[in-house]
Amino acid sequence: MTKTSAQGQYLTFVLGKEIFALDISKVREVLEITKVSEIPRTPKYMRGVINLRGHAVPVVEMRTKLGMERIDDTVDTCIIILEVLLEDELLAIGALVDSVREVVEMPDREIEAAPKMGSAINADYIKGMGRQGDNFVIIVDVDSVFSKKELQVASEVSGSREEVAA
């Protein structure tokens, strides 16, 4: 299944005091925190897997993945189910975040290039910087956050790859 880009629409979420955003075309759904089964010998950022309608979906702690300190889950903690392309197949992967805010529109012309200094996270993952009122919004490039090797590990953990319709 391929998706057309909902250009300019982003799902905003919070990690610590920072607001982040993901291209809405990569988001399948948002879930409240649920039981995550740990998998031995996986990378630190891999929280484990959840059962999503009978399928094991790997869950990545976005704080750890982006180099931030891990915190305990709260009532606001959510899992964003993303669809990431691995070779010619879609992989469902969960992104654990502190909280989800809303879907916002940010036209491409209002998005600035990522700064090279002063960011607490790896700038390679930043697609750009937008604004929401007086706040900056860090737009995460989902396809850059996870390397091909990391996605293959996630795929092996879950066994949940789906073929993309041609």
C-alpha positions in Angstrom: 0.0 0.0 0.0 1.5 3.4 -1.0 0.4 6.7 0.4 0.3 10.0 -1.2 2.1 12.7 0.8 -0.2 15.0 2.8 2.2 17.8 2.1 2.4 20.3 4.8 0.6 18.2 7.5 2.5 17.0 10.5 1.7 15.1 13.7 3.3 17.0 16.6 4.6 15.2 19.7 6.7 16.1 22.8 10.0 14.7 24.1 11.0 16.6 27.2 10.5 20.3 26.6 10.9 20.0 22.8 8.1 19.8 20.2 8.8 17.5 17.3 6.8 16.7 14.2 6.4 13.8 11.8 5.0 13.9 8.2 1.4 12.7 8.6 1.7 10.4 5.6 4.1 8.2 7.6 1.7 7.9 10.6 -0.7 4.9 10.6 -2.2 5.5 14.1 -1.6 6.7 17.6 -2.0 4.4 20.6 -2.1 5.0 24.4 0.8 3.3 26.1 0.2 -0.4 26.4 2.2 -3.4 27.6 5.5 -3.7 25.7 7.1 -7.1 25.8 10.9 -6.8 26.1 13.1 -8.7 23.6 16.5 -9.8 24.9 19.7 -8.6 23.2 18.2 -5.8 21.2 19.6 -2.2 21.1 19.0 0.1 24.0 16.5 2.2 22.1 14.4 -0.9 21.3 11.8 -1.0 24.0 10.3 -4.3 22.7 7.2 -5.3 20.8 3.5 -4.8 21.2 0.6 -6.9 20.0 -1.3 -4.8 17.4 -4.3 -6.7 16.2 -2.4 -10.0 16.2 0.8 -8.7 14.8 4.1 -8.0 16.7 5.1 -4.4 16.2 8.6 -3.3 17.4 8.6 -0.2 19.6 11.4 2.3 19.7 12.0 4.7 22.5 12.4 8.0 20.6 14.1 9.7 23.6 16.8 7.1 23.6 17.1 6.9 19.8 17.5 10.7 19.6 20.2 10.7 22.4 17.9 12.0 25.2 17.7 10.7 28.7 15.1 7.9 29.3 12.2 8.7 31.7 9.4 6.6 33.2 6.2 6.3 31.2 3.3 8.6 32.2 -0.4 8.7 31.5 0.4 10.9 28.5 3.0 8.5 27.0 1.9 7.3 23.5 3.0 5.0 20.8 2.9 6.4 17.2 2.6 3.6 14.7 4.7 4.6 11.7 5.0 3.0 8.3 8.7 3.0 7.2 9.9 1.7 3.8 12.5 -1.0 4.0 13.6 -2.0 0.5 10.2 -2.5 -1.3 8.2 -3.3 1.8 6.4 -1.3 4.5 7.5 -2.0 8.1 5.2 -1.0 10.9 7.2 0.4 13.8 6.1 2.1 17.0 7.7 5.3 18.2 7.3 5.8 22.0 6.9 9.5 22.8 6.2 11.6 25.9 2.9 12.8 24.5 1.1 13.6 21.2 -0.2 17.1 20.6 -2.1 17.6 17.3 -1.9 17.6 13.5 -0.7 20.9 12.2 -0.2 22.4 8.8 3.2 23.8 7.9 3.8 24.7 4.3 7.2 23.8 2.9 8.0 27.5 2.5 7.7 28.0 6.2 10.1 25.3 7.1 13.8 26.3 7.6 16.8 24.1 7.3 18.0 22.4 10.4 20.6 24.3 12.4 24.1 22.7 12.5 24.8 23.6 16.1 22.9 24.0 19.4 20.6 21.0 19.0 20.5 18.4 21.7 19.8 15.7 19.1 21.7 14.4 16.1 20.9 16.9 13.3 21.0 14.0 10.7 17.5 13.1 11.9 16.1 16.7 11.4 14.3 17.4 8.2 13.8 21.1 9.2 12.5 23.5 11.7 9.0 24.9 11.7 7.1 27.2 14.0 3.9 26.7 16.0 3.0 30.0 17.6 6.1 31.1 19.6 7.6 27.6 19.7 10.0 25.9 17.3 9.0 22.5 16.0 11.7 20.0 15.1 10.6 18.1 12.0 12.0 14.6 12.2 12.9 12.7 9.0 11.5 9.3 9.8 13.4 7.7 6.9 16.8 9.0 8.3 16.2 8.1 12.0 16.5 4.4 11.3 19.3 2.9 9.3 18.7 0.0 7.0 20.4 -2.3 9.5 18.2 -1.1 12.3 15.0 -1.5 10.3 16.1 -5.1 9.4 16.6 -5.8 13.1 13.1 -4.4 13.8 11.7 -6.5 11.0 13.3 -9.6 12.4 12.0 -8.8 15.9 8.4 -8.4 14.6 8.1 -10.4 11.4 5.6 -7.7 10.4 6.8 -6.6 6.9 4.0 -6.0 4.4 4.4 -5.8 0.7 3.9 -2.5 -1.0 1.3 -2.5 -3.7 2.8 -1.7 -7.1 
